[in-house]
């Protein structure tokens, strides 16, 4: 069982300060990485107004080259208080993953990848779909609250319990995104 840091999984009501916390951290990361950071997106549930979430700000940082990012990004992010988690490479291939804050709950996650990585589009269209479809966001909120209550501190069970909804909704999000672009 994969434990969730120092305690139980808690899904909090939406906090209207989350976008400001993202903007603040986005500025710090832009300053630390400079032009190497091609784009920074607010992803995850804290990026969807009204959606309850674990209170962790997820940042998606686009870089031109992952191997170069291994050499160039780890030290500057560690200087900002992030911890690089290389063991997540098996779960999140072609991505660098960082945490910030006390163990469970952490305050921030940073995902670094090339924008051409298929997961980039997946994360962004899922977020955008939930922003545009409140009924889907409400259904996701219900699932997250149920899983948090039943999973206790088993983050793997929590994450895996969301998989079917996330995959189905991502398929809808891709179709919706393609229709909106046309």
N, C-alpha and C positions, 0 to 999 in steps of 0.2 A: 504494500500500500504506500502510495506517495503522500506524505503528510504535507499539510498546508502550514509551513512555517511554525509559528508559536501558538497557534490556536485554531478555533473553528472558523469555517468559511462564513463570512457575513456579507449579505447583499443589502446594501444601504439604499434608502430612497435617493432619487436624483438630487444632486447638489448643484445649484446654479453657479457655484464657484469653479466647477470643473473646467469649463472653457478658459477661464482666466489662469488657472493653474497650468493648463496646457500651454497657453501663450507665454507664460513666464518661463517655463522649462524649455520651450521651443527656442526662445531667445538665447538662453544660456547655451544650448547645444549648438545653435548657429554660430555663436561667438567662438565656441571651443573647436568646432570642426571647420569653420570658414566655408569657402566655396566648395569644399569636398562634399558637403551636404547639399545635394541637388534639390531635395524637397523634404519637408517634414509634415506629416499628416497626423492629426488626432484620430485614433482608431479605437475600437473596442466600445464597450457599453457607455463609458463616461463621455463619449463623443456624440451620443444620441440624446438630445433634450428629452427629459421626462423619464428616461429609462433607468430603473434601479440597477445598481452595479456593485461589484466589489470596488471599493474606493481607490482604485489604482489607475493612474493616468497612463495610457498606452500611447507611445509615440512611434511612428513608422518613419524611419530615416532612409531616404534614397541616396545611394552612393554610386559612383561610376564603376567601381571594381571591388569585388568582395575581398580578394587577396590583398589588395592595397589597403582596404579598410582594416584588415587584421593588423597591419603594421601601423596605420595612422590614427585609428579611432579609439583603441582600447585605453591608452594612457590619458588622453584628454577627457574621456568620459569618467575614468576612475578619479581624476582630479575634481570632477563635479559630484563625487560621492556614489557613482554607479559601481556595481560589481558585475564583471563579465562572468557569464555562466557557460563555459565551453561545453559542458556535458549535455547541454540542450541541443547541440548540433545534430545528434542522432534523431531527435524529435523534430527539429526545425532545420532541415538541411538548407544549405546556401543562405544562411542567415546568421548574424551575430546577435546574441540576446544578452541584455543587461537588466539588473534590478537595482532599485534604490530604496532606501528606507530600512526600518527594522524588519526582521524576518516575520512574515505573515502577521499582519498585512504589510506588504511593501507599499510604497507610495507611488512609484513610477516603474514602468517597464519600457525599455527601448529595444526596438526590433530594427536592425540594420540589414538592408538588402539592396540589390540592384532593382530599379523600378521595372526591369524586364522580367523579373521573377514572377511566375504565375500567381504566387501568394499575394503579391502587392495588389493586383487587381481584385482578387478575392476579398481581401480585407476592406478595401475601399468601397467596392460595390455593395457588400453586405452592410456596411455602415450607412451608405447613402440610401439603400433600400429601407432600412429601419427608420431613418430620418423622414422619409417620404410616406411611409405606411405605418401609421400609429397602431393599427390593429395587429400587425406583425410584431411591433415592439412590445405591445401588451402581452401577446402570447409568449414572447421570449422572456419577459419579466416573470410571468407565472412559472415557467419552467425553471428559471434560475433560482427563484425563491424556494420552490419545492426541492430542488437539488441541494441547495445550501442547507436546508433543514434536515434532509435525509443523509447527506454525505459527511456531516460533522467536519472533520479535518482531513478527509480523503480527497485531495484536489484532483486526483486521477478520476475518481468516480464522478465528481462534479463536472469535470471537463468532458468525459466520455458521455455523460448523460445528456449533454447539449448537442452531441454530434449529429443526430438525425435531423433535429430542427435546423441547425446551422447549414447542413448540406442541402436540405430541401429549400430553405430560404435563399441560399446562395444561388441555386439554379434559377429560382424565380427572379432574383436580383440581376443576374446576367441577362436574362430575357428582357426584363424591364429596362435595363441600362441600354441594351442594343436598340430597343424600340424608341427610347428617348433620344438617342443619338441620331436616328434616321429621320 
